[in-house]
């Protein structure tokens, strides 16, 4: 059963950001606040295959030859000295 929540002393900057986001998404302030809370508080389950696909997309977007395993290992060693 849905519950009512009243928020007090919301900083002006937070309220303004919420109001802009609600307008951009064509939602009420209440609906936007719920979406924001859900996105932060409710875990999302990502399939391992989707996580791997995202990692591969990120790697493919990097400039060619950068961030190879040997370069990453060298950077780690350099940071330890």
N, C-alpha and C positions, 0 to 999 in steps of 0.2 A: 504494500500500500504506500503510495507516495506520501512524503512528509514535507511539511513547510519549514523553511529555514529563513530567518531574518538576519541580514548582515548589517552591522553598524560600523561607523567610523571607517568606511572604505576610502582609501586615499584618492584624491581627485584624479591623479594620473592613472590609477588602476580603473576607476570608473570610466574615464574618458576612453581608455584603450578598449574596455569591454563594449562600450557604446559604439565605437567605430567598427569593432569586429562584428558586432551584431548587425549593424547596418550593411557591412560588406557581405555577410552571409545570409542576409535577408531573414534574420531571426529576431525574436524579442530579446530583451536583456536577460530575462529569466532563462530562455532556451539556450542562449549563448553561454551563460554562466554554468548551466548544467553540462553542456558539451565540454567546456574548459575543465570542469572538475572531473568529468569522466575520463578525459584524455590523460589527466595526471594521476588519478587515483586507481583506475581500473586497469589491471594488466592486460596486455594484448598478447595473444599466443601467436607466435610466428613459427611456421613449419621450418625445420632445418634446411630443407631444399630452398625455401624462399630466402633465408638468411644467407646461404651460400651464393645464390643468384645475385643478391644485393652486393655482396662483397666483390664478386667478379665484375659487376657493373662499375663499382667504384674504382677497382684496379684498372679496368679498361679505359677509364676516363683520365688516368694519370698520363703525363708525358712519357713517351716510350723510353725505356731504359732506366727510368728513375724508380727508386724504391724497390730495388731487387733485394733478395734475401741477404746477399753478401754486403751490400751497402748499409742495410739496416743493422746487421751484426757489427760492422765497423763503427757506426754511429753510437751504438750501445757501449762498445769498448772504449771509445773516445770519451764518452761522458763519465766513465768510471775512473779515468786517470787524473 
